[in-house]
Amino acid sequence: MIVVSHLDELLASMRQMESGQRGYLLTGDPQFLQIYNATWTKILDRVAVIEQAVDGDASQQESVRRLKPLIKSTLDEMSESL
């Protein structure tokens, strides 16, 4: 259940980052860019926590291994749009 909680927090951070990106693109207001940048670190930290939480569980480790490129792709896409 702990892993699910971490995944929920990761998803919330991804949504927050997307909102910051979208707000900045729509308004040009740098406050949105601050949200975007601050959330980037939260996402990377959360992925590391999830990796630690699944240590020793091969099935969950495989799921995280498949998830990481998807997260990276999303972050790269958001970064390119800015």
Secondary structure, DSSP 8 states (H G I E B T S, - for coil): -HHHHHHHHHHHHHHHHHHHHHHHHHH--HHHHHHHHHHHHHHHHHHHHHHHHTTT-HHHHHHHHHHHHHHHHHHHHHHHH-
